[in-house]
Amino acid sequence: MTGIFVVSGAAFTVLMIMIIIPIAKVGAAVTLISGKHRRVPLRLMTDFTADLALALTLADHADAITLDRFGAVDLHIDSKPDLTPVSDADLAVEQAVRATLATERPSDAVLGEEFGGSAVLKGRQWVIDPIDGTKNFVRGVPVWATLIALLQDGIPVVGVVSAPALRRRWWAASGSGAWKQALDNEPEKMAVSAVRSLDAASLSLSSLSGWKDLGIRDQLIDLTDCVWRVRGYGDFFSYCLVAEGAVDIAAEPEVSLWDLAPLDVLIREAGGRFTSLNGTPGPHGGSAVGSNGLLHDITLAKLG
């Protein structure tokens, strides 16, 4: 017996076809089909279908908070010890996500940018970046997103990136592919590009200071001389564009697990490759290269 359920929120709707296995506490966010909803042709069932449904619901809750505070004249901003900004919206989103996870997944570990935790390599852990791109957020630049991931034994298996000011969302779960949706449009399955040579490749990267700190700014500049196009789309957006096939390579020298966890599974499920600068697979290396896979080894060699 099968049933069709829909995960619905204020901005996005995701339809899932599920075997009768319970959807595990997603609660009011999971309803029978009614009205106008967008269909996502996910595979019939994966081990993480219910977790993806929950992650999408968490993203809906986060979007409601962030959009309300984006551009607010009373937005409160502090500086963290590393001098990066944190807003009241960052704190409110992470608190809300943690509160829901404490109810819906009480046995799962949680790591977040604002309220901490320790990365674990065994068992289940949710990783949260309440606002990736806080500097953009506080200056009124719409390129920011909430990042939510579930890791199983240290490997990202569910990832959601929600950028409501851009009216876009991306998500993936192991075995179910990677998907994108612009608000009010049908969801689309993503696939990385088929570009095979650097001279035809589009590269997105971060500011030069981090590359200088690692002592490889010259190597980065050499790489930029080899590619067709260089842009700094920034933070999460670079990697989402790799998963879409719009960009071929994205790289950052200094990043944290919460910056990368959902992006890893997005790119892998879209057919690409995700490693640190030293080639270690996954989001734990403190740096990142995400690519279409075809250009990965040569990119690592150029930056090595």
C-alpha positions in Angstrom: 0.0 0.0 0.0 1.3 3.5 -0.8 0.2 7.0 0.1 1.0 10.4 -1.3 1.9 13.0 1.2 2.9 16.6 0.8 5.3 18.7 2.9 3.9 22.2 2.7 5.1 25.5 4.0 4.6 29.2 3.5 7.0 29.4 0.5 7.7 25.9 -0.9 5.8 22.7 -1.3 7.4 19.3 -1.7 5.4 16.2 -2.6 6.6 12.7 -1.7 5.3 9.3 -2.6 5.8 7.0 0.3 5.4 3.4 1.3 3.2 2.9 4.3 6.2 3.2 6.7 5.4 6.1 9.0 6.8 9.5 8.3 8.1 9.8 11.8 6.9 12.8 13.7 6.8 15.4 11.0 3.4 16.2 12.3 1.3 19.0 11.0 3.7 19.7 8.1 2.7 16.5 6.5 -0.8 16.4 5.0 -2.8 14.6 2.4 -2.8 16.2 -1.1 -5.2 19.2 -1.3 -5.2 22.3 -3.4 -2.4 23.3 -5.6 0.9 21.7 -4.8 4.2 21.1 -6.6 5.3 17.6 -7.3 8.8 16.3 -6.8 9.2 12.8 -8.3 11.4 11.3 -5.6 12.1 7.6 -5.6 9.5 5.6 -3.8 11.4 5.4 -0.5 14.8 6.0 0.9 16.1 5.6 4.4 16.0 9.4 4.8 12.7 10.4 3.2 11.1 11.3 6.6 14.3 13.2 7.6 14.2 15.2 4.3 10.6 16.0 5.0 11.5 17.3 8.4 14.4 19.3 7.1 12.2 21.0 4.6 9.7 21.9 7.3 12.6 23.3 9.4 13.6 25.4 6.4 10.0 26.8 6.1 10.2 27.8 9.8 13.6 29.4 9.3 12.4 31.4 6.2 9.5 32.9 8.2 12.0 34.2 10.7 14.7 35.4 8.3 12.4 37.2 5.9 10.7 39.0 8.7 14.0 40.3 10.0 15.7 40.9 6.6 16.0 44.7 6.2 14.3 45.4 9.6 15.3 48.7 11.0 15.5 47.2 14.5 17.8 44.3 13.5 20.2 43.7 16.4 23.8 42.9 15.3 26.7 41.8 17.6 30.2 40.8 16.8 31.5 37.3 17.7 35.0 36.8 19.1 36.3 36.3 15.5 34.8 39.7 14.6 32.2 38.2 12.3 28.6 39.5 12.7 25.7 37.7 14.3 22.2 39.0 14.2 19.1 38.4 16.3 17.8 36.5 13.2 20.8 34.0 13.3 20.1 33.3 16.9 16.3 33.0 16.5 16.6 30.6 13.6 19.0 28.2 15.3 17.0 28.3 18.5 13.8 27.4 16.6 15.4 24.6 14.6 17.0 23.2 17.8 13.7 23.3 19.6 11.9 21.4 16.8 14.7 18.8 16.6 14.6 18.3 20.4 10.9 17.2 20.0 11.1 15.4 16.6 14.5 13.8 16.8 15.4 13.8 20.5 18.1 11.1 20.1 20.0 12.9 17.4 23.0 15.1 18.0 23.0 18.7 16.9 25.8 21.1 15.9 25.1 24.7 15.0 27.1 27.8 14.2 25.7 29.9 17.0 25.1 27.6 19.9 27.8 25.0 19.3 28.1 21.3 19.7 30.8 18.9 18.6 31.0 17.1 15.3 30.5 13.3 15.7 31.5 10.6 13.2 29.2 7.9 14.5 25.4 8.0 14.6 23.1 10.8 13.5 23.8 14.5 13.7 22.0 17.6 12.4 24.2 20.5 11.4 22.8 24.0 11.1 24.0 27.2 9.7 21.0 29.5 10.5 22.1 32.2 8.1 25.0 31.5 5.7 26.0 34.9 4.5 25.3 37.0 7.6 27.4 39.8 6.3 25.2 40.0 3.2 22.1 39.7 5.4 22.9 42.6 7.7 23.9 44.8 4.7 20.7 44.1 2.8 22.3 41.9 0.1 19.8 39.0 -0.7 22.5 36.3 -1.2 22.1 34.4 2.1 20.5 31.1 3.1 19.6 28.7 5.9 21.6 25.5 5.7 20.4 22.3 7.3 22.0 18.9 7.0 21.7 15.4 8.5 24.9 13.4 8.8 25.0 9.7 9.3 28.3 8.5 10.7 29.8 11.8 9.6 28.5 11.6 6.0 25.9 14.1 4.9 22.8 12.2 3.8 20.2 15.0 3.8 20.8 18.6 2.8 18.5 21.6 2.4 19.6 25.1 1.4 16.8 27.7 1.5 17.4 31.2 0.2 14.0 33.0 0.5 15.2 36.4 -0.5 16.3 34.9 -3.8 13.0 32.9 -3.9 15.0 29.7 -4.3 15.6 26.4 -2.5 17.8 23.4 -3.1 17.6 20.0 -1.4 19.0 16.4 -1.7 18.9 13.1 0.1 21.1 10.1 -0.4 19.6 7.9 -3.2 16.9 10.5 -4.2 18.9 12.9 -6.3 19.3 16.7 -6.0 16.6 19.2 -6.6 16.0 22.9 -7.0 12.9 25.0 -7.0 12.2 28.7 -7.7 9.2 29.9 -5.8 6.0 29.2 -7.7 7.8 27.0 -10.3 7.9 23.3 -10.6 10.9 21.6 -8.9 13.6 20.4 -11.2 16.2 17.6 -10.8 19.7 18.9 -10.9 22.8 17.6 -12.7 26.3 18.9 -12.8 27.8 20.1 -16.1 29.7 18.0 -18.6 32.6 20.5 -19.1 35.9 18.7 -19.3 38.5 21.3 -19.8 39.6 24.2 -17.7 39.6 26.6 -20.6 35.8 26.1 -20.9 35.1 26.1 -17.1 33.3 28.6 -14.9 35.0 29.0 -11.5 33.4 30.6 -8.4 35.6 31.4 -5.4 35.8 33.4 -2.2 37.9 36.5 -1.3 41.7 36.3 -1.7 42.6 36.8 2.0 42.0 33.2 3.0 44.0 31.9 0.1 46.8 34.2 1.2 46.6 32.9 4.8 47.1 29.3 3.4 50.0 30.4 1.3 48.4 29.4 -2.0 47.1 32.7 -3.4 49.5 32.5 -6.3 48.2 29.0 -7.1 44.7 30.3 -7.1 45.5 33.2 -9.4 47.2 30.7 -11.7 44.0 28.6 -11.7 41.9 31.7 -12.6 44.2 32.3 -15.6 43.4 28.8 -16.9 39.6 28.9 -16.8 37.0 30.5 -19.1 35.2 32.6 -16.4 35.8 33.6 -12.8 33.1 35.0 -10.5 32.6 35.2 -6.7 29.0 34.2 -6.3 29.6 33.6 -2.7 29.1 31.2 0.2 26.4 28.5 -0.4 25.4 30.0 -3.8 28.6 28.9 -5.6 28.1 25.2 -4.7 24.4 25.3 -5.5 25.3 26.6 -8.9 27.8 23.8 -9.4 25.0 21.3 -8.5 22.7 23.0 -11.1 25.4 22.8 -13.8 25.6 26.5 -14.1 29.1 26.7 -12.6 31.8 24.0 -12.9 34.1 24.5 -9.9 33.6 26.2 -6.5 36.4 26.5 -4.0 37.0 28.0 -0.5 40.1 27.9 1.7 38.7 28.4 5.2 35.2 27.1 6.0 33.4 25.2 8.8 31.3 22.1 8.8 28.1 24.0 9.0 29.1 26.0 5.9 29.5 22.8 3.9 27.4 19.9 5.1 24.3 20.2 2.9 26.4 21.4 -0.1 28.3 18.1 0.0 25.3 15.9 -0.5 23.7 18.4 -3.0 26.8 18.2 -5.3 27.2 14.4 -4.9 23.6 13.6 -5.6 23.8 15.9 -8.7 26.7 13.8 -10.0 29.6 15.9 -8.9 32.4 15.6 -6.4 33.1 17.4 -3.1 36.4 17.3 -1.1 38.7 19.4 0.9 41.7 21.1 -0.8 43.8 18.1 0.1 41.4 15.8 -1.7 39.7 14.3 1.4 36.0 13.5 0.6 33.4 15.3 2.6 32.9 18.5 4.5 35.2 18.0 7.4 38.5 19.3 6.1 38.2 23.0 6.8 38.3 23.9 3.1 36.3 22.9 0.1 36.3 22.2 -3.6 33.0 21.3 -5.3 33.0 20.4 -8.9 31.4 18.5 -11.7 33.8 15.7 -11.0 35.5 15.9 -14.4 37.6 18.9 -13.4 38.2 17.9 -9.8 41.6 16.3 -10.0 43.1 19.0 -12.2 41.7 21.7 -9.9 43.2 20.1 -6.8 46.5 19.7 -8.6 46.5 23.4 -9.6 45.8 24.4 -6.0 48.2 22.0 -4.4 
